[in-house]
Amino acid sequence: MEPMNFAFHCKSKPEPSGKKVAIIGAGPAGLAAAGYLACKGHEIDVYEKLPEPGGLMIFGIPEVRIPIERVRAGCKLLEEKFGVKFITRTKVVYGERHDEGDELLEKTVNLKELIEKYDAVLITTGTWRSRIPKIEGAELDGVYAALDYLYRLKASRLGYLSKEHAPEVKGRIVAVIGAGYSAVDAVIESLAVGAKKVYLLYRRTIQEAPAGIYEINAVRQKGVEWMELVSPTKIIGKDKVEKIELIKNKLGEPDESGRRRPIPIEGSEFTIDVDVVIFATGEKSTPPFSEDLGIAVDKWGGIVVDERHMTSVEGVFAAGDVVTGPSKVGHAILSGLNAARALDIWLKSR
């Protein structure tokens, strides 16, 4: 199988530049940056909290989209041919914070000390915190955030998490709430592990679905029941999920996203029987700090960068979803490449 080529800017390792760069996060943006900077002769250390590099390409996205062995082969190439060092099961952080996917950690590293140790630092820590609406019953057994759900299924399948820590889905009825790529991925994985029935529930119509009409129709053809113009109002059950209550919507005027706002129709509530509820309602950027280190963030928690991808701290750069919020893999790779180019120029100017 052809490896994902993260070092496509050169065919072999160049002469050392004498500069050392730390990349925090081995997802698409971090790996693309590692490949580019290794091609410029810099010594690259990539810190990753998960047991192996790849980020959501390994621990989230279904294999029918991105084959795991292609990602692994690409990372192995970076390591063996270009000298990139992967420091796994290691979370870089300043202050205390817990994000999804932290269960497999073995140690933490202080971000401030890392900045002092390296010639430059690139933050590509992505979006490892989910948004779950505050509704009645969200605490019941069988309710998951999509990212945590996907991560647990994949980590269990790969042997990193024991089976008791993976969602029980086989033979069960699953409701996925949302219509973005995380929702579609949760549907695909639910079918793959033997769900009896899968609902895909969305508050707007298929025309407004972030994943697009093609992706939604593709899972509908697999037998998924698509229900649009519905929103969850509460999850019902004793200790574990038994039903979900939905309310019908109509579309009003466009909101700040440009899509028409869903308006609940009073008195239209109804319930469906389900065993598992997955909220695919968005993820938040997860910068590697919870205390003030001088790195500015926006109102959504994403790291603020200038046109060079540099943060408000000199020599500290950021790229990918930790800056933009959730995006496609291709966008994250491009962001990582652009940041790596800017970082290389900055290093050479010093």
C-alpha positions as CSV (number, residue, x, y, z in Angstrom):
1,M,0.0,0.0,0.0
2,E,1.3,3.4,-1.0
3,P,2.3,5.4,2.1
4,M,1.0,8.9,2.7
5,N,4.0,11.1,1.8
6,F,4.4,13.8,4.3
7,A,7.9,14.7,3.0
8,F,7.2,15.3,-0.6
9,H,9.4,18.3,-0.8
10,C,12.6,16.2,-0.9
11,K,13.7,12.7,-1.7
12,S,16.4,12.3,1.0
13,K,17.5,13.9,4.2
14,P,19.4,17.1,3.5
15,E,22.4,18.5,5.4
16,P,21.5,19.5,9.0
17,S,20.6,23.1,9.6
18,G,21.6,23.0,13.3
19,K,18.1,24.2,14.3
20,K,15.7,22.2,16.4
21,V,11.9,22.4,16.2
22,A,9.2,20.9,18.4
23,I,5.8,20.1,16.9
24,I,3.0,19.5,19.3
25,G,0.4,17.2,17.8
26,A,0.9,14.5,15.2
27,G,-2.3,14.9,13.2
28,P,-2.5,16.0,9.6
29,A,-1.2,19.5,10.2
30,G,1.7,18.4,12.4
31,L,2.8,15.6,10.1
32,A,2.7,17.8,7.0
33,A,4.8,20.4,8.8
34,A,7.2,17.8,10.1
35,G,7.8,16.5,6.5
36,Y,8.4,20.0,5.2
37,L,10.8,21.1,8.0
38,A,12.7,17.8,7.9
39,C,13.3,18.5,4.2
40,K,14.8,21.8,5.2
41,G,17.4,20.1,7.4
42,H,15.9,20.9,10.8
43,E,15.9,18.4,13.6
44,I,12.2,17.6,14.4
45,D,10.7,16.3,17.6
46,V,6.9,15.6,17.4
47,Y,5.1,15.3,20.7
48,E,1.9,13.3,20.6
49,K,-0.5,12.3,23.4
50,L,-1.8,9.2,21.7
51,P,0.2,5.9,21.4
52,E,1.1,6.5,17.8
53,P,1.2,9.4,15.3
54,G,-1.6,10.1,12.9
55,G,-4.2,11.9,15.1
56,L,-7.7,11.5,14.0
57,M,-6.5,9.8,10.8
58,I,-5.7,6.8,13.0
59,F,-8.1,7.4,16.0
60,G,-11.2,8.9,14.5
61,I,-11.7,8.9,10.8
62,P,-13.1,5.5,9.4
63,E,-10.7,3.4,7.5
64,V,-12.9,3.4,4.4
65,R,-11.9,7.1,4.2
66,I,-8.2,7.0,5.1
67,P,-6.6,3.5,5.4
68,I,-4.6,3.3,8.7
69,E,-1.7,1.5,7.1
70,R,-1.1,4.3,4.6
71,V,-0.8,6.8,7.5
72,R,1.5,4.4,9.5
73,A,3.7,3.9,6.5
74,G,4.0,7.6,6.0
75,C,5.0,8.2,9.6
76,K,7.5,5.4,9.5
77,L,9.1,7.0,6.4
78,L,9.4,10.3,8.3
79,E,11.1,8.5,11.2
80,E,13.4,6.2,9.3
81,K,14.3,8.2,6.2
82,F,14.1,11.8,7.5
83,G,15.0,11.4,11.2
84,V,11.8,12.8,12.6
85,K,11.4,11.7,16.3
86,F,8.0,10.9,17.6
87,I,7.5,11.2,21.3
88,T,4.2,9.5,22.0
89,R,1.9,9.1,25.0
90,T,3.2,12.5,26.0
91,K,1.0,15.6,26.5
92,V,2.5,19.0,26.3
93,V,0.5,21.4,28.4
94,Y,0.8,24.6,30.6
95,G,-1.6,24.4,33.5
96,E,-4.2,21.6,34.1
97,R,-6.6,20.5,31.4
98,H,-8.3,17.2,30.4
99,D,-9.4,16.5,26.8
100,E,-10.8,13.5,25.0
101,G,-8.2,10.9,24.2
102,D,-6.1,11.6,27.3
103,E,-6.6,8.1,28.9
104,L,-3.6,6.6,27.1
105,L,-1.1,9.2,28.4
106,E,2.0,8.2,30.2
107,K,3.6,11.6,30.9
108,T,3.2,15.4,30.5
109,V,5.7,18.0,29.4
110,N,5.6,21.7,30.4
111,L,4.9,23.9,27.4
112,K,6.9,26.8,28.8
113,E,10.0,24.7,29.2
114,L,9.6,23.3,25.7
115,I,9.5,26.8,24.2
116,E,12.7,27.6,26.1
117,K,14.4,24.4,24.9
118,Y,13.7,24.6,21.1
119,D,14.6,27.1,18.4
120,A,10.9,27.2,17.4
121,V,7.7,25.5,18.4
122,L,4.7,24.7,16.2
123,I,1.3,23.9,17.9
124,T,-1.0,21.6,15.9
125,T,-3.1,20.1,18.7
126,G,-6.4,20.1,16.9
127,T,-9.9,19.9,18.4
128,W,-10.1,17.3,21.1
129,R,-13.1,18.7,23.1
130,S,-16.7,18.1,22.0
131,R,-19.7,20.3,22.3
132,I,-22.7,18.5,23.9
133,P,-25.9,20.4,24.4
134,K,-27.1,20.8,28.0
135,I,-30.3,18.7,27.8
136,E,-32.0,16.4,30.3
137,G,-30.6,12.9,30.2
138,A,-27.2,13.8,28.7
139,E,-25.6,12.0,31.6
140,L,-27.2,8.6,31.0
141,D,-25.1,5.6,30.1
142,G,-25.1,5.3,26.3
143,V,-24.7,9.0,25.5
144,Y,-21.5,10.0,23.7
145,A,-19.8,12.9,22.0
146,A,-18.9,11.8,18.5
147,L,-15.2,12.4,18.9
148,D,-15.0,10.4,22.1
149,Y,-17.2,7.7,20.5
150,L,-15.0,7.4,17.4
151,Y,-11.8,7.5,19.4
152,R,-13.0,4.7,21.8
153,L,-14.1,2.4,19.0
154,K,-10.8,2.9,17.0
155,A,-8.5,2.7,20.1
156,S,-10.3,-0.5,21.2
157,R,-10.0,-2.0,17.8
158,L,-6.3,-1.2,17.6
159,G,-5.8,-2.8,21.1
160,Y,-5.0,0.3,23.0
161,L,-8.3,0.4,25.0
162,S,-9.9,-2.6,26.6
163,K,-13.3,-3.8,25.3
164,E,-15.1,-2.6,28.4
165,H,-14.1,1.0,27.6
166,A,-15.5,0.8,24.1
167,P,-19.1,1.7,23.3
168,E,-21.5,-1.3,23.1
169,V,-23.1,-0.9,19.7
170,K,-23.6,-4.4,18.2
171,G,-27.4,-5.2,17.9
172,R,-28.4,-1.8,19.3
173,I,-30.3,1.2,17.9
174,V,-28.2,4.3,17.5
175,A,-29.2,7.9,17.0
176,V,-26.5,10.3,15.7
177,I,-27.3,14.0,16.0
178,G,-25.7,16.3,13.5
179,A,-24.9,16.4,9.8
180,G,-21.2,17.2,9.5
181,Y,-18.3,14.9,8.8
182,S,-18.1,13.7,12.5
183,A,-21.8,12.7,12.3
184,V,-21.2,10.8,9.0
185,D,-18.1,9.1,10.4
186,A,-20.1,8.1,13.6
187,V,-22.8,6.5,11.3
188,I,-20.2,4.6,9.3
189,E,-18.4,3.2,12.4
190,S,-21.8,2.3,14.0
191,L,-22.7,0.3,11.0
192,A,-19.3,-1.3,10.9
193,V,-19.6,-2.6,14.4
194,G,-23.0,-4.1,13.9
195,A,-25.6,-1.6,15.0
196,K,-29.1,-2.9,14.5
197,K,-30.5,0.4,13.2
198,V,-29.0,3.9,12.8
199,Y,-30.8,7.2,12.8
200,L,-29.2,10.4,11.5
201,L,-31.0,13.4,13.0
202,Y,-30.5,17.0,11.8
203,R,-32.1,20.2,12.9
204,R,-32.1,21.7,9.3
205,T,-32.5,20.0,5.9
206,I,-30.2,18.0,3.8
207,Q,-29.5,21.2,1.7
208,E,-27.8,22.8,4.8
209,A,-25.9,19.7,5.9
210,P,-22.2,20.6,6.5
211,A,-21.1,17.2,5.2
212,G,-23.0,17.9,1.9
213,I,-25.8,16.1,0.1
214,Y,-23.6,13.5,-1.4
215,E,-22.2,12.2,1.9
216,I,-25.7,12.2,3.5
217,N,-27.2,10.3,0.6
218,A,-24.3,7.8,0.7
219,V,-25.1,6.7,4.2
220,R,-28.8,6.7,3.5
221,Q,-28.1,4.1,0.8
222,K,-26.5,1.9,3.5
223,G,-29.9,1.8,5.3
224,V,-29.5,4.7,7.7
225,E,-32.7,6.5,8.5
226,W,-32.3,10.3,7.8
227,M,-34.6,12.6,9.8
228,E,-34.4,16.3,9.1
229,L,-35.9,19.3,10.8
230,V,-35.7,17.7,14.2
231,S,-33.9,18.7,17.4
232,P,-33.4,16.7,20.6
233,T,-35.2,18.0,23.7
234,K,-34.4,15.3,26.2
235,I,-33.0,11.8,26.5
236,I,-35.2,9.3,28.4
237,G,-34.1,6.3,30.5
238,K,-33.4,4.9,33.9
239,D,-29.6,4.8,34.2
240,K,-29.2,4.1,30.5
241,V,-30.7,5.4,27.3
242,E,-34.1,4.1,26.3
243,K,-35.6,6.8,24.2
244,I,-34.9,10.2,22.8
245,E,-37.5,13.0,22.6
246,L,-37.3,15.2,19.5
247,I,-39.2,18.3,18.5
248,K,-39.9,19.2,14.9
249,N,-38.5,22.4,13.4
250,K,-39.3,24.9,10.6
251,L,-36.7,27.1,9.0
252,G,-36.7,30.8,9.7
253,E,-34.3,33.7,8.7
254,P,-30.6,33.0,8.1
255,D,-28.3,33.1,11.2
256,E,-24.7,34.2,11.4
257,S,-23.6,31.1,9.5
258,G,-25.8,32.1,6.5
259,R,-28.0,29.1,6.9
260,R,-31.7,29.4,7.8
261,R,-32.3,29.2,11.6
262,P,-34.3,26.2,12.9
263,I,-37.3,27.2,14.9
264,P,-39.0,24.6,17.1
265,I,-42.7,24.0,16.4
266,E,-44.6,24.1,19.7
267,G,-46.4,20.9,20.6
268,S,-44.6,18.8,17.9
269,E,-42.6,16.6,20.3
270,F,-42.3,12.9,19.7
271,T,-40.1,10.0,20.9
272,I,-38.1,7.2,19.2
273,D,-36.7,4.1,20.9
274,V,-32.8,4.2,20.9
275,D,-30.0,2.6,22.9
276,V,-27.1,4.9,22.0
277,V,-27.1,8.6,21.4
278,I,-24.1,10.3,19.7
279,F,-23.8,14.1,19.7
280,A,-21.9,15.2,16.6
281,T,-22.6,18.8,17.2
282,G,-19.1,20.3,16.9
283,E,-15.7,20.2,18.5
284,K,-13.6,23.0,20.2
285,S,-10.0,23.9,19.6
286,T,-7.7,22.5,22.3
287,P,-4.5,24.6,22.7
288,P,-1.9,23.0,25.0
289,F,-2.5,25.5,27.9
290,S,-5.2,26.4,30.4
291,E,-3.2,29.2,32.1
292,D,-1.9,32.5,30.6
293,L,1.3,32.0,28.7
294,G,1.0,35.1,26.6
295,I,-0.4,33.1,23.6
296,A,-3.6,34.9,22.5
297,V,-6.8,32.9,21.8
298,D,-10.1,34.0,20.1
299,K,-13.5,33.9,21.7
300,W,-14.0,30.3,20.5
301,G,-10.7,29.2,22.1
302,G,-8.7,28.9,18.9
303,I,-5.1,30.2,18.8
304,V,-4.7,33.6,17.2
305,V,-2.0,33.8,14.5
306,D,-0.7,36.4,12.1
307,E,-0.1,36.0,8.4
308,R,3.1,34.1,9.2
309,H,1.2,31.6,11.4
310,M,3.1,33.0,14.4
311,T,1.3,33.4,17.7
312,S,1.6,36.4,20.0
313,V,4.7,34.7,21.4
314,E,7.8,35.1,19.2
315,G,9.0,31.8,17.8
316,V,5.8,29.9,18.6
317,F,3.6,29.1,15.6
318,A,0.3,27.4,15.3
319,A,-1.6,25.7,12.5
320,G,-4.6,23.4,11.6
321,D,-7.8,23.0,13.6
322,V,-6.4,24.5,16.8
323,V,-6.4,27.8,14.9
324,T,-9.4,27.4,12.5
325,G,-11.7,25.0,14.4
326,P,-12.8,21.7,12.8
327,S,-11.9,21.3,9.2
328,K,-11.2,18.7,6.5
329,V,-7.9,16.8,6.5
330,G,-6.8,18.6,3.4
331,H,-7.3,22.0,4.9
332,A,-5.3,20.9,8.0
333,I,-2.4,19.6,5.8
334,L,-2.3,22.9,3.8
335,S,-2.3,24.9,7.0
336,G,0.5,22.8,8.4
337,L,2.5,23.3,5.3
338,N,2.0,27.1,5.2
339,A,3.0,27.4,8.9
340,A,6.1,25.2,8.2
341,R,7.2,27.5,5.3
342,A,6.8,30.6,7.5
343,L,8.6,28.9,10.4
344,D,11.5,27.9,8.1
345,I,11.8,31.5,6.8
346,W,11.7,32.9,10.4
347,L,14.5,30.4,11.5
348,K,16.7,31.4,8.5
349,S,16.3,35.1,9.3
350,R,17.8,34.6,12.8
